[in-house]
């Protein structure tokens, strides 16, 4: 009797589920190798003059003239003579502008003396709210803008880790994830699990299935009064690398367990993603109520108040032509007022098409997508990032 008939006779067993997982992992591994050959690692594309001018907040004519007068170095060009900039090139131009341009401080947006590390958790109780999509796009946008960015994947599903071109079930099966920096036995320093990425100014800490063990281990640690408790573990881990970064973005799992609470207690800001639909808003309401009550219990345990510089709600997967969505977005704004970000993150086929090859809007070759669709999605994403950037800057005392 073949495997198929045997399975049909006895039902689906654990060995079948394991076989499904193995087949999927092997196929995904093969697809990732094909997508990133010959390097077998992701790499970042180059950017056009128009994109670079927007990132640096200068005009394209100013960019062109500074190359012409020699104050900017020469840059690689394509066969039509158009300049193509690497992320490192953009950083070099930013340094030059910081030394020679007017309002030089504006070209160095990161932390200054006295500014505390901004740690922003991206959260929601419900899956499908574009948490991971928002996290990786924000991280990449801020890296291009000149911030030193660290991303933490604390979701055992490790979607963000996969987006960065890693294969967690293969590469981190024996360790090297955020779990190792949080666990209660043989804890590693955070620096030991930070991965350099193909994206300039952007590092990340991967996740993996072992992170699920943190939930059970934390319950046991609380019962045995193990110190430091969960609510202090990430904050303490971040102290080791604090001087190396301006921003930390955390992609949280879609549940309010010990993993998420560990992130909330270490955060200086919250970004709550929400799809403008009645069920999603109802779910978010439950999440906020449960979070409030749970954080109060955490405060009693650590004997200090947990507070954030800001909490913002980002409307995601938004379709302006969808009447009910527009109505629900207005409803949300009427209740939460200024806490809801003005700019929504539009639902776009450009984002989903890029995601088919584990790429973002900043990574995908523009020629691979419909230009109008890509421009619309990029404008939306940049606007969201820029609005949140203003909030971050305000938290550092800048207007």
C-alpha positions as a Markdown table, in Angstrom:
| # | Residue | x | y | z |
|---|---|---|---|---|
| 1 | Unk | 0.0 | 0.0 | 0.0 |
| 2 | Unk | 1.5 | 3.4 | -1.0 |
| 3 | Unk | 1.9 | 6.3 | 1.5 |
| 4 | Unk | -1.2 | 8.1 | 0.0 |
| 5 | Unk | -3.5 | 5.1 | 0.5 |
| 6 | Unk | -2.1 | 4.4 | 4.0 |
| 7 | Unk | -2.7 | 8.0 | 4.9 |
| 8 | Unk | -6.2 | 7.8 | 3.6 |
| 9 | Unk | -6.9 | 4.7 | 5.6 |
| 10 | Unk | -5.6 | 5.8 | 8.9 |
| 11 | Unk | -6.0 | 9.5 | 8.7 |
| 12 | Unk | -3.4 | 12.2 | 8.9 |
| 13 | Unk | -0.8 | 11.5 | 11.6 |
| 14 | Unk | 2.1 | 13.5 | 13.1 |
| 15 | Unk | 4.6 | 11.9 | 10.7 |
| 16 | Unk | 2.5 | 13.2 | 7.8 |
| 17 | Unk | 2.5 | 16.7 | 9.2 |
| 18 | Unk | 6.3 | 16.4 | 9.6 |
| 19 | Unk | 6.6 | 15.2 | 6.0 |
| 20 | Unk | 4.6 | 18.2 | 4.9 |
| 21 | Unk | 6.9 | 20.5 | 6.8 |
| 22 | Unk | 10.1 | 18.9 | 5.4 |
| 23 | Unk | 8.8 | 19.1 | 1.8 |
| 24 | Unk | 7.9 | 22.7 | 2.3 |
| 25 | Unk | 11.2 | 23.6 | 3.9 |
| 26 | Unk | 13.1 | 21.9 | 1.1 |
| 27 | Unk | 11.1 | 23.6 | -1.6 |
| 28 | Unk | 11.4 | 27.0 | 0.0 |
| 29 | Unk | 15.1 | 26.6 | 0.4 |
| 30 | Unk | 15.3 | 25.7 | -3.3 |
| 31 | Unk | 13.2 | 28.8 | -4.2 |
| 32 | Unk | 15.3 | 31.1 | -2.1 |
| 33 | Unk | 18.5 | 29.8 | -3.8 |
| 34 | Unk | 17.0 | 30.4 | -7.2 |
| 35 | Unk | 15.8 | 33.9 | -6.3 |
| 36 | Unk | 19.2 | 35.1 | -5.0 |
| 37 | Unk | 21.6 | 33.3 | -7.3 |
| 38 | Unk | 24.5 | 33.6 | -7.9 |
| 39 | Unk | 25.1 | 35.2 | -4.5 |
| 40 | Unk | 22.6 | 33.0 | -2.7 |
| 41 | Unk | 22.1 | 36.0 | -0.4 |
| 42 | Unk | 19.9 | 39.0 | -0.9 |
| 43 | Unk | 21.6 | 42.2 | -2.1 |
| 44 | Unk | 20.3 | 45.7 | -2.3 |
| 45 | Unk | 19.7 | 47.4 | -5.7 |
| 46 | Unk | 21.0 | 50.8 | -6.6 |
| 47 | Unk | 18.9 | 53.9 | -6.5 |
| 48 | Unk | 18.1 | 56.5 | -9.2 |
| 49 | Unk | 18.9 | 60.3 | -8.8 |
| 50 | Unk | 15.2 | 61.0 | -8.3 |
| 51 | Unk | 15.0 | 58.5 | -5.4 |
| 52 | Unk | 18.3 | 59.8 | -3.8 |
| 53 | Unk | 17.1 | 63.4 | -4.0 |
| 54 | Unk | 13.9 | 62.4 | -2.2 |
| 55 | Unk | 15.8 | 60.5 | 0.5 |
| 56 | Unk | 18.3 | 63.3 | 1.1 |
| 57 | Unk | 15.6 | 66.0 | 0.8 |
| 58 | Unk | 17.4 | 67.9 | -1.9 |
| 59 | Unk | 16.3 | 68.8 | -5.4 |
| 60 | Unk | 17.5 | 66.7 | -8.4 |
| 61 | Unk | 19.0 | 69.8 | -9.9 |
| 62 | Unk | 21.1 | 70.4 | -6.8 |
| 63 | Unk | 22.2 | 66.8 | -6.8 |
| 64 | Unk | 23.2 | 67.1 | -10.5 |
| 65 | Unk | 25.0 | 70.4 | -10.0 |
| 66 | Unk | 27.0 | 69.2 | -7.1 |
| 67 | Unk | 28.3 | 66.3 | -9.1 |
| 68 | Unk | 29.1 | 68.8 | -11.9 |
| 69 | Unk | 31.1 | 71.1 | -9.7 |
| 70 | Unk | 33.0 | 68.2 | -8.1 |
| 71 | Unk | 31.7 | 68.6 | -4.5 |
| 72 | Unk | 30.0 | 65.2 | -4.9 |
| 73 | Unk | 32.1 | 62.2 | -6.1 |
| 74 | Unk | 31.4 | 60.5 | -9.4 |
| 75 | Unk | 28.9 | 57.6 | -9.2 |
| 76 | Unk | 28.4 | 54.5 | -11.3 |
| 77 | Unk | 26.2 | 55.1 | -14.3 |
| 78 | Unk | 24.1 | 52.8 | -16.5 |
| 79 | Unk | 24.4 | 52.4 | -20.3 |
| 80 | Unk | 22.3 | 55.6 | -20.8 |
| 81 | Unk | 24.5 | 57.7 | -18.5 |
| 82 | Unk | 22.0 | 57.8 | -15.6 |
| 83 | Unk | 23.6 | 57.7 | -12.2 |
| 84 | Unk | 22.9 | 54.8 | -9.9 |
| 85 | Unk | 23.7 | 55.1 | -6.2 |
| 86 | Unk | 24.4 | 52.4 | -3.7 |
| 87 | Unk | 23.2 | 52.9 | -0.1 |
| 88 | Unk | 26.8 | 53.5 | 0.9 |
| 89 | Unk | 27.0 | 56.2 | -1.8 |
| 90 | Unk | 23.9 | 57.9 | -0.3 |
| 91 | Unk | 25.6 | 57.9 | 3.1 |
| 92 | Unk | 28.7 | 59.5 | 1.6 |
| 93 | Unk | 26.7 | 62.2 | 0.1 |
| 94 | Unk | 24.8 | 62.7 | 3.4 |
| 95 | Unk | 28.1 | 63.2 | 5.2 |
| 96 | Unk | 29.2 | 65.8 | 2.6 |
| 97 | Unk | 26.0 | 67.7 | 3.0 |
| 98 | Unk | 26.3 | 67.5 | 6.7 |
| 99 | Unk | 29.7 | 69.2 | 6.5 |
| 100 | Unk | 29.0 | 71.7 | 3.7 |
| 101 | Unk | 25.3 | 72.2 | 3.3 |
| 102 | Unk | 22.9 | 74.7 | 4.9 |
| 103 | Unk | 21.0 | 73.3 | 7.9 |
| 104 | Unk | 23.6 | 70.6 | 8.2 |
| 105 | Unk | 22.0 | 69.0 | 11.3 |
| 106 | Unk | 19.0 | 68.0 | 9.1 |
| 107 | Unk | 21.2 | 65.6 | 7.2 |
| 108 | Unk | 22.1 | 63.8 | 10.4 |
| 109 | Unk | 18.7 | 62.7 | 11.8 |
| 110 | Unk | 19.9 | 60.2 | 14.3 |
| 111 | Unk | 20.6 | 60.4 | 18.0 |
| 112 | Unk | 22.6 | 63.2 | 19.5 |
| 113 | Unk | 24.1 | 63.5 | 22.9 |
| 114 | Unk | 21.4 | 63.0 | 25.6 |
| 115 | Unk | 18.9 | 61.3 | 23.2 |
| 116 | Unk | 17.8 | 57.9 | 24.4 |
| 117 | Unk | 17.6 | 54.9 | 22.1 |
| 118 | Unk | 14.1 | 54.7 | 20.6 |
| 119 | Unk | 12.7 | 51.2 | 20.8 |
| 120 | Unk | 9.4 | 50.8 | 18.9 |
| 121 | Unk | 7.3 | 47.7 | 19.2 |
| 122 | Unk | 4.9 | 47.0 | 16.2 |
| 123 | Unk | 2.0 | 45.2 | 17.7 |
| 124 | Unk | -1.5 | 43.8 | 17.1 |
| 125 | Unk | -3.6 | 41.0 | 18.6 |
| 126 | Unk | -4.7 | 39.8 | 15.2 |
| 127 | Unk | -2.7 | 38.3 | 12.3 |
| 128 | Unk | -3.0 | 39.8 | 8.9 |
| 129 | Unk | -2.7 | 43.4 | 9.9 |
| 130 | Unk | 0.6 | 44.0 | 8.0 |
| 131 | Unk | 2.8 | 44.1 | 11.1 |
| 132 | Unk | 5.8 | 42.5 | 9.5 |
| 133 | Unk | 5.3 | 44.5 | 6.2 |
| 134 | Unk | 5.2 | 47.7 | 8.1 |
| 135 | Unk | 8.2 | 46.8 | 10.3 |
| 136 | Unk | 10.6 | 45.9 | 7.5 |
| 137 | Unk | 9.6 | 48.9 | 5.3 |
| 138 | Unk | 10.0 | 51.3 | 8.1 |
| 139 | Unk | 13.3 | 49.8 | 9.1 |
| 140 | Unk | 14.6 | 50.1 | 5.5 |
| 141 | Unk | 13.3 | 53.6 | 5.0 |
| 142 | Unk | 15.0 | 54.8 | 8.2 |
| 143 | Unk | 18.3 | 53.1 | 7.2 |
| 144 | Unk | 18.2 | 54.9 | 3.9 |
| 145 | Unk | 17.4 | 58.2 | 5.7 |
| 146 | Unk | 20.7 | 57.8 | 7.7 |
| 147 | Unk | 19.5 | 56.2 | 11.0 |
| 148 | Unk | 21.4 | 53.3 | 12.5 |
| 149 | Unk | 18.7 | 50.7 | 12.7 |
| 150 | Unk | 18.3 | 47.4 | 14.6 |
| 151 | Unk | 15.3 | 45.1 | 13.9 |
| 152 | Unk | 14.3 | 42.4 | 16.3 |
| 153 | Unk | 12.1 | 39.5 | 15.1 |
| 154 | Unk | 10.4 | 38.2 | 18.2 |
| 155 | Unk | 7.7 | 36.2 | 16.4 |
| 156 | Unk | 8.4 | 32.4 | 16.5 |
| 157 | Unk | 7.0 | 32.2 | 13.0 |
| 158 | Unk | 10.0 | 34.2 | 11.9 |
| 159 | Unk | 8.4 | 35.9 | 8.9 |
| 160 | Unk | 10.6 | 39.0 | 9.2 |
| 161 | Unk | 13.7 | 36.8 | 9.4 |
| 162 | Unk | 12.8 | 35.1 | 6.2 |
| 163 | Unk | 12.2 | 38.5 | 4.6 |
| 164 | Unk | 15.9 | 39.3 | 5.2 |
| 165 | Unk | 16.9 | 36.3 | 3.2 |
| 166 | Unk | 17.6 | 33.9 | 6.1 |
| 167 | Unk | 16.2 | 30.4 | 6.4 |
| 168 | Unk | 15.5 | 30.1 | 10.1 |
| 169 | Unk | 14.5 | 26.4 | 10.1 |
| 170 | Unk | 17.9 | 25.6 | 8.6 |
| 171 | Unk | 20.3 | 28.4 | 9.6 |
| 172 | Unk | 19.2 | 28.9 | 13.1 |
| 173 | Unk | 18.0 | 25.4 | 14.0 |
| 174 | Unk | 20.9 | 25.1 | 16.6 |
| 175 | Unk | 20.7 | 28.7 | 17.9 |
| 176 | Unk | 21.6 | 32.2 | 17.1 |
| 177 | Unk | 18.2 | 33.8 | 17.5 |
| 178 | Unk | 16.6 | 36.3 | 19.9 |
| 179 | Unk | 15.7 | 33.4 | 22.1 |
| 180 | Unk | 19.4 | 32.9 | 23.0 |
| 181 | Unk | 19.6 | 36.5 | 24.3 |
| 182 | Unk | 16.4 | 36.2 | 26.4 |
| 183 | Unk | 16.5 | 32.6 | 27.8 |
| 184 | Unk | 17.0 | 31.9 | 31.5 |
| 185 | Unk | 19.9 | 29.4 | 31.1 |
| 186 | Unk | 23.2 | 30.1 | 29.3 |
| 187 | Unk | 21.9 | 33.4 | 28.1 |
| 188 | Unk | 24.0 | 35.1 | 25.4 |
| 189 | Unk | 24.7 | 38.8 | 25.0 |
| 190 | Unk | 22.5 | 40.4 | 22.3 |
| 191 | Unk | 25.6 | 41.3 | 20.2 |
| 192 | Unk | 26.2 | 37.5 | 19.8 |
| 193 | Unk | 23.0 | 37.0 | 17.8 |
| 194 | Unk | 22.9 | 40.3 | 15.8 |
| 195 | Unk | 23.2 | 39.6 | 12.1 |
| 196 | Unk | 24.6 | 42.1 | 9.6 |
| 197 | Unk | 22.3 | 42.4 | 6.6 |
| 198 | Unk | 22.7 | 43.3 | 2.9 |
| 199 | Unk | 21.0 | 46.6 | 3.8 |
| 200 | Unk | 23.5 | 49.4 | 4.8 |
| 201 | Unk | 22.8 | 50.8 | 8.3 |
| 202 | Unk | 20.4 | 48.0 | 9.1 |
| 203 | Unk | 21.2 | 45.0 | 11.4 |
| 204 | Unk | 18.7 | 42.4 | 12.6 |
| 205 | Unk | 18.2 | 39.7 | 15.2 |
| 206 | Unk | 16.4 | 36.6 | 13.9 |
| 207 | Unk | 13.7 | 34.5 | 15.4 |
| 208 | Unk | 12.9 | 30.8 | 15.2 |
| 209 | Unk | 10.5 | 28.2 | 16.6 |
| 210 | Unk | 12.6 | 27.7 | 19.7 |
| 211 | Unk | 11.4 | 31.2 | 20.8 |
| 212 | Unk | 8.1 | 29.5 | 21.7 |
| 213 | Unk | 9.9 | 27.8 | 24.6 |
| 214 | Unk | 10.3 | 31.3 | 26.2 |
| 215 | Unk | 6.6 | 31.3 | 27.1 |
| 216 | Unk | 6.8 | 28.1 | 29.2 |
| 217 | Unk | 10.2 | 28.9 | 30.6 |
| 218 | Unk | 9.0 | 32.3 | 31.8 |
| 219 | Unk | 6.1 | 30.8 | 33.6 |
| 220 | Unk | 8.5 | 28.5 | 35.4 |
| 221 | Unk | 11.0 | 31.3 | 36.1 |
| 222 | Unk | 8.2 | 33.4 | 37.7 |
| 223 | Unk | 7.2 | 30.5 | 39.9 |
| 224 | Unk | 10.8 | 30.1 | 41.0 |
| 225 | Unk | 11.4 | 33.8 | 41.3 |
| 226 | Unk | 14.3 | 33.8 | 38.8 |
| 227 | Unk | 15.9 | 37.2 | 38.3 |
| 228 | Unk | 15.9 | 39.3 | 36.2 |
| 229 | Unk | 12.2 | 38.7 | 35.4 |
| 230 | Unk | 10.9 | 38.6 | 31.8 |
| 231 | Unk | 9.9 | 42.3 | 31.8 |
| 232 | Unk | 13.5 | 43.4 | 32.3 |
| 233 | Unk | 15.3 | 40.9 | 30.1 |
| 234 | Unk | 15.1 | 42.7 | 26.7 |
| 235 | Unk | 15.8 | 46.1 | 28.2 |
| 236 | Unk | 18.9 | 44.8 | 29.9 |
| 237 | Unk | 20.0 | 43.0 | 26.7 |
| 238 | Unk | 19.6 | 46.2 | 24.7 |
| 239 | Unk | 21.9 | 48.2 | 27.1 |
| 240 | Unk | 24.9 | 46.3 | 25.7 |
| 241 | Unk | 24.4 | 47.6 | 22.1 |
| 242 | Unk | 22.6 | 50.8 | 22.9 |
| 243 | Unk | 25.4 | 53.1 | 21.6 |
| 244 | Unk | 25.5 | 51.4 | 18.2 |
| 245 | Unk | 22.0 | 52.3 | 17.1 |
| 246 | Unk | 19.5 | 55.2 | 16.9 |
| 247 | Unk | 16.3 | 53.1 | 16.4 |
| 248 | Unk | 15.2 | 49.6 | 17.3 |
| 249 | Unk | 12.1 | 48.2 | 15.7 |
| 250 | Unk | 10.5 | 45.1 | 17.1 |
| 251 | Unk | 8.1 | 42.8 | 15.1 |
| 252 | Unk | 5.9 | 41.2 | 17.8 |
| 253 | Unk | 3.8 | 38.1 | 17.5 |
| 254 | Unk | 0.0 | 38.5 | 17.1 |
| 255 | Unk | -0.7 | 37.6 | 20.7 |
| 256 | Unk | -0.2 | 39.1 | 24.1 |
| 257 | Unk | 2.0 | 36.5 | 25.8 |
| 258 | Unk | 5.3 | 36.9 | 27.7 |
| 259 | Unk | 7.2 | 37.5 | 24.5 |
| 260 | Unk | 5.1 | 40.5 | 23.6 |
| 261 | Unk | 5.1 | 41.8 | 27.2 |
| 262 | Unk | 8.9 | 41.5 | 27.2 |
| 263 | Unk | 9.0 | 43.8 | 24.2 |
| 264 | Unk | 6.4 | 46.3 | 25.6 |
| 265 | Unk | 8.3 | 46.7 | 28.8 |
| 266 | Unk | 11.5 | 47.5 | 26.9 |
| 267 | Unk | 9.9 | 49.9 | 24.4 |
| 268 | Unk | 9.8 | 53.7 | 24.3 |
| 269 | Unk | 7.1 | 53.8 | 21.6 |
| 270 | Unk | 4.3 | 51.6 | 20.3 |
| 271 | Unk | 2.9 | 51.3 | 16.8 |
| 272 | Unk | -0.4 | 49.5 | 16.6 |
| 273 | Unk | -1.3 | 48.3 | 13.1 |
| 274 | Unk | -5.0 | 48.0 | 12.4 |
| 275 | Unk | -7.1 | 47.1 | 9.3 |
| 276 | Unk | -10.1 | 49.5 | 9.1 |
| 277 | Unk | -12.8 | 46.8 | 9.6 |
| 278 | Unk | -15.3 | 46.3 | 12.4 |
| 279 | Unk | -13.9 | 42.9 | 13.4 |
| 280 | Unk | -10.3 | 44.1 | 13.3 |
| 281 | Unk | -11.1 | 47.2 | 15.4 |
| 282 | Unk | -13.0 | 45.0 | 17.9 |
| 283 | Unk | -10.1 | 42.7 | 18.2 |
| 284 | Unk | -7.7 | 45.7 | 18.7 |
| 285 | Unk | -10.0 | 47.0 | 21.4 |
| 286 | Unk | -9.7 | 43.6 | 23.2 |
| 287 | Unk | -6.0 | 43.7 | 22.8 |
| 288 | Unk | -5.7 | 47.2 | 24.3 |
| 289 | Unk | -7.9 | 46.3 | 27.3 |
| 290 | Unk | -5.9 | 43.1 | 28.0 |
| 291 | Unk | -2.6 | 44.9 | 27.4 |
| 292 | Unk | -3.6 | 47.6 | 29.9 |
| 293 | Unk | -4.5 | 45.1 | 32.6 |
| 294 | Unk | -1.5 | 42.9 | 32.0 |
| 295 | Unk | 1.0 | 45.8 | 32.0 |
| 296 | Unk | -0.4 | 47.0 | 35.4 |
| 297 | Unk | 0.5 | 43.6 | 36.8 |
| 298 | Unk | 4.0 | 43.9 | 35.2 |
| 299 | Unk | 4.4 | 47.3 | 36.9 |
| 300 | Unk | 3.7 | 45.8 | 40.3 |
| 301 | Unk | 6.2 | 43.0 | 39.6 |
| 302 | Unk | 9.1 | 45.3 | 38.6 |
| 303 | Unk | 8.1 | 48.1 | 41.0 |
| 304 | Unk | 8.2 | 50.8 | 38.3 |
| 305 | Unk | 5.8 | 52.4 | 35.9 |
| 306 | Unk | 5.9 | 51.2 | 32.2 |
| 307 | Unk | 5.3 | 54.2 | 29.9 |
| 308 | Unk | 6.0 | 55.1 | 26.3 |
| 309 | Unk | 6.9 | 58.4 | 24.6 |
| 310 | Unk | 4.1 | 57.7 | 22.1 |
| 311 | Unk | 1.5 | 55.2 | 21.0 |
| 312 | Unk | 0.4 | 55.5 | 17.4 |
| 313 | Unk | -2.2 | 53.6 | 15.4 |
| 314 | Unk | -1.4 | 52.9 | 11.8 |
| 315 | Unk | -4.3 | 52.1 | 9.5 |
| 316 | Unk | -3.0 | 49.4 | 7.1 |
| 317 | Unk | -4.3 | 47.6 | 4.0 |
| 318 | Unk | -6.3 | 50.7 | 3.3 |
| 319 | Unk | -8.3 | 51.1 | 0.1 |
| 320 | Unk | -9.6 | 54.7 | -0.3 |
| 321 | Unk | -12.2 | 53.6 | -2.8 |
| 322 | Unk | -13.7 | 51.2 | -0.3 |
| 323 | Unk | -16.7 | 53.0 | 1.3 |
| 324 | Unk | -16.9 | 50.8 | 4.5 |
| 325 | Unk | -13.2 | 51.1 | 5.1 |
| 326 | Unk | -13.3 | 54.8 | 4.7 |
| 327 | Unk | -16.2 | 54.9 | 7.2 |
| 328 | Unk | -14.4 | 52.7 | 9.7 |
| 329 | Unk | -11.2 | 54.8 | 9.4 |
| 330 | Unk | -13.2 | 57.9 | 10.2 |
| 331 | Unk | -14.8 | 56.1 | 13.1 |
| 332 | Unk | -11.4 | 55.2 | 14.5 |
| 333 | Unk | -10.1 | 58.7 | 14.1 |
| 334 | Unk | -13.2 | 60.2 | 15.9 |
| 335 | Unk | -12.4 | 58.0 | 19.0 |
| 336 | Unk | -8.6 | 58.0 | 19.1 |
| 337 | Unk | -8.2 | 61.4 | 17.4 |
| 338 | Unk | -4.5 | 62.4 | 17.1 |
| 339 | Unk | -3.2 | 59.0 | 18.1 |
| 340 | Unk | -4.3 | 57.7 | 14.7 |
| 341 | Unk | -1.6 | 58.5 | 12.1 |
| 342 | Unk | -2.8 | 60.8 | 9.4 |
| 343 | Unk | -1.1 | 58.7 | 6.7 |
| 344 | Unk | -2.5 | 55.2 | 6.1 |
| 345 | Unk | -0.6 | 52.4 | 4.6 |
| 346 | Unk | -2.3 | 51.6 | 1.3 |
| 347 | Unk | -3.2 | 48.1 | 0.2 |
| 348 | Unk | -1.2 | 47.6 | -3.0 |
| 349 | Unk | -0.4 | 44.9 | -5.5 |
| 350 | Unk | 3.1 | 46.4 | -5.7 |
| 351 | Unk | 3.7 | 45.3 | -2.0 |
| 352 | Unk | 2.2 | 41.8 | -2.5 |
| 353 | Unk | 4.0 | 41.3 | -5.9 |
| 354 | Unk | 7.4 | 42.3 | -4.4 |
| 355 | Unk | 6.6 | 40.1 | -1.4 |
| 356 | Unk | 6.3 | 37.0 | -3.7 |
| 357 | Unk | 10.1 | 37.1 | -4.0 |
| 358 | Unk | 10.6 | 38.1 | -0.3 |
| 359 | Unk | 11.3 | 41.7 | -1.4 |
| 360 | Unk | 10.1 | 45.1 | -0.3 |
| 361 | Unk | 9.3 | 48.2 | -2.3 |
| 362 | Unk | 12.9 | 49.5 | -1.6 |
| 363 | Unk | 14.5 | 46.3 | -2.8 |
| 364 | Unk | 12.5 | 45.3 | -5.9 |
| 365 | Unk | 13.7 | 46.3 | -9.3 |
| 366 | Unk | 11.3 | 49.0 | -10.4 |
| 367 | Unk | 11.2 | 47.6 | -13.9 |
| 368 | Unk | 9.6 | 44.5 | -12.6 |
| 369 | Unk | 6.4 | 46.3 | -11.5 |
| 370 | Unk | 3.9 | 48.6 | -13.1 |
| 371 | Unk | 5.4 | 52.0 | -12.5 |
| 372 | Unk | 2.2 | 53.9 | -11.6 |
| 373 | Unk | 1.3 | 51.2 | -9.0 |
| 374 | Unk | 4.8 | 51.1 | -7.6 |
| 375 | Unk | 5.0 | 55.0 | -7.3 |
| 376 | Unk | 1.6 | 55.1 | -5.5 |
| 377 | Unk | 2.7 | 52.4 | -3.0 |
| 378 | Unk | 6.1 | 54.0 | -2.5 |
| 379 | Unk | 4.6 | 57.4 | -1.9 |
| 380 | Unk | 2.2 | 55.9 | 0.7 |
| 381 | Unk | 5.0 | 54.0 | 2.5 |
| 382 | Unk | 7.4 | 57.0 | 2.5 |
| 383 | Unk | 4.6 | 59.2 | 3.9 |
| 384 | Unk | 3.9 | 56.8 | 6.7 |
| 385 | Unk | 7.6 | 56.6 | 7.6 |
| 386 | Unk | 8.1 | 60.3 | 7.4 |
| 387 | Unk | 5.1 | 61.0 | 9.7 |
| 388 | Unk | 6.4 | 58.5 | 12.3 |
| 389 | Unk | 9.9 | 60.0 | 11.9 |
| 390 | Unk | 8.5 | 63.3 | 13.0 |
| 391 | Unk | 7.1 | 61.7 | 16.1 |
| 392 | Unk | 10.5 | 60.1 | 16.8 |
| 393 | Unk | 12.2 | 63.4 | 16.3 |
| 394 | Unk | 9.7 | 65.1 | 18.6 |
| 395 | Unk | 10.4 | 62.5 | 21.3 |
| 396 | Unk | 14.0 | 63.7 | 21.1 |
| 397 | Unk | 12.9 | 67.3 | 21.7 |
| 398 | Unk | 13.2 | 68.4 | 18.1 |
| 399 | Unk | 10.4 | 69.9 | 16.1 |
